[in-house]
Amino acid sequence: MDKGKPHLLIVEDDIELAQWMREYLIAKDYHVSLCERGDEAVTFIQHHHPDIVILDGMLPGLDGIDVCKAVRPEFSNAIIMVTARDEEIDEVLGLEMGADDYLTKPVRARALLARIRKHLDRQAALNVSDAESTPSLQSQRLVFNNLIIDKQAMTVLLNDVQVKLSSNEFDVLWLLAQEAGQLVTRDQLVNQLRGFDYDGFDRSIDLRISRLRKKLGDESAQPFRIKTIWGKGYLFAKDAWQ
């Protein structure tokens, strides 16, 4: 494998479609691997840690949602779910399990390429930031009375008990907590977390907020930790912790 090229994994049991995507992406100067089964994809991802996973929703062995659920705790790179079923429930389930993006079939070449490039650019920017910055320990640790958020360790403690968060959920919490007491708009969150402009329909941020509230014991009917500012975004209420 050419280590200079981004490594993409296509998990797709439609051989004709998989070969078409592979040839197209190779022509765009990517290294591309293929898997036809979900269970094989889990093993491949865990051993090879590709830069991007393009994951079909319906697969033999394990379906795409189960693959995402299995690898997400240790796999921090982007997962783009692809499915023929254009139903909201599928998108919700995929994003709930940790997918970063979502496309429906028939796959449009330019749309797929644009998503891949955006996620690679975001991952590269995060890597550069981590390599170049030397933040103090204090700037990497936020304390709100009974809530402690540690950026370096990627851990969250609530009442001295560790809260298990996915990397996506932690990213949202960290961005909101850094701006405690101030409004963070949805388009700001999407731009920082996903790398493209908010179009008014993207729901992944809302889903992550919903999961965070449940894990932090924040009542969905009347949240006091992460407040919704209707039509604008979210606010992490620092006074609620102090």
Buried (B, 14 or more C-beta within 10 A) or exposed (E): EEEEBBBBBBBBBBEEBBEBBBEBBEEBEBBBBBBBBBBBBBEBBEEEBBBBBBBBBBBEBBBBBBBBBBBBEEBBBBBBBBBBEEEEEBBBBBBBBBBBBBBBBEBEEEEBBEBBBBBBEBBEEEEEEEEEEEEEEEEBBBBBEEBBBBBEEEBBBBEEEEBEBBBBBBBBBBBBBBBBEEEBBBBBBBBBBBBBEBEEEBEBBBBBBBBBBEBBEBEEEEBEBBBBEEEEBBBBBBEBBE
